[in-house]
Amino acid sequence: MPCAGKASESCEGAFKINIHERSERAAAATESPKTPMPPQIYIWKAEGCYNNSQEKQIFPNPAILSFENPESPTAGLTIEKCLTGCETMDHQFAAVKNGNKCYCDNASMPYTEQKPETSGCDVECQGDFTQKCGGKQAINLFSRVMASSLSTG
């Protein structure tokens, strides 16, 4: 019995049905290939030196990492140690202060409302004296951003 709308094909007749099987190969050939999403790559961006006095706290409730124990293999704060520690705990912001303190948090006070300081982040990191790790009342602030969000210009 010819099909309605397409007379060149045969459709079911009295007490008959046409059964079609769709093979995996045929299904794969007709479906568009799924492109895997590239992994999201995050990097640390230096935001600058900010006043972090008692009156102007950048982080509302930070995790504090200690690098002061001389017996510890991680003794001596460096910027890299702080950033790695904060990233391991999946924090979005990191800061170093006074040469020996590392702060991590996922929320920061709107530091963009403050202007970066031109001085105050002049204390050497205890683990690498060539780096500056904040100051007595100032922090070097870093944020984790997607690498693709940075302009290459």
Residue pairs with C-beta under 8 A, 6 or more apart in sequence:
1 10
1 11
1 12
1 13
1 14
2 8
2 9
2 10
2 11
3 9
3 10
3 11
4 11
10 18
11 18
12 18
40 146
41 146
41 147
41 148
42 87
42 144
42 145
42 146
42 147
43 144
43 145
43 147
43 150
44 83
44 87
44 94
44 142
44 143
44 144
44 145
45 142
45 143
45 144
45 145
45 150
46 140
46 141
46 142
47 111
47 116
47 141
47 142
47 143
48 116
48 117
48 140
48 141
49 116
49 117
49 118
49 119
49 120
49 121
49 134
49 135
49 138
49 139
49 140
49 141
50 56
50 58
50 111
50 114
50 116
50 117
50 138
50 139
50 141
51 114
51 117
51 120
51 137
51 138
52 58
52 95
52 97
52 134
52 137
52 138
52 139
53 137
56 109
56 114
57 109
58 95
58 108
58 109
58 111
58 139
58 141
59 93
59 95
59 103
59 105
59 107
59 108
59 109
60 105
60 107
60 108
60 109
61 105
61 107
62 95
62 103
62 104
62 105
63 86
63 89
63 91
63 103
63 104
63 105
64 101
64 102
64 103
64 104
65 81
65 82
65 85
65 86
65 102
65 103
65 104
66 101
66 102
67 74
67 75
67 76
67 77
67 81
67 82
67 100
67 102
67 126
67 127
68 75
68 100
68 126
69 75
74 81
75 126
75 127
76 125
76 126
76 127
76 128
77 96
77 99
77 100
77 101
77 102
77 125
77 126
77 127
77 133
78 125
78 127
78 128
78 131
78 133
79 96
79 125
79 128
79 131
79 133
79 140
79 142
81 102
81 127
82 94
82 95
82 96
82 102
82 104
82 133
83 94
83 142
85 94
85 102
85 104
86 93
86 94
86 102
86 104
87 94
87 144
89 104
90 106
91 104
91 105
91 106
91 144
92 105
92 106
92 143
92 144
93 104
93 105
93 106
93 107
93 108
93 141
93 142
93 143
93 144
94 102
94 103
94 104
94 141
94 142
94 143
94 144
95 102
95 103
95 134
95 139
95 140
95 141
95 142
96 102
96 103
96 125
96 133
96 134
96 139
96 140
97 103
97 133
97 134
97 135
97 138
97 139
97 140
98 123
98 133
98 134
98 135
98 136
99 123
99 124
99 125
99 126
99 133
99 134
100 126
100 133
101 133
101 134
103 139
108 141
108 143
111 141
117 138
120 134
120 135
120 137
120 138
121 132
121 133
121 134
121 135
121 138
121 139
121 140
122 132
122 135
123 132
123 133
123 134
123 135
123 136
124 130
124 131
124 132
124 133
125 131
125 132
125 133
126 133
132 140
133 140
134 140
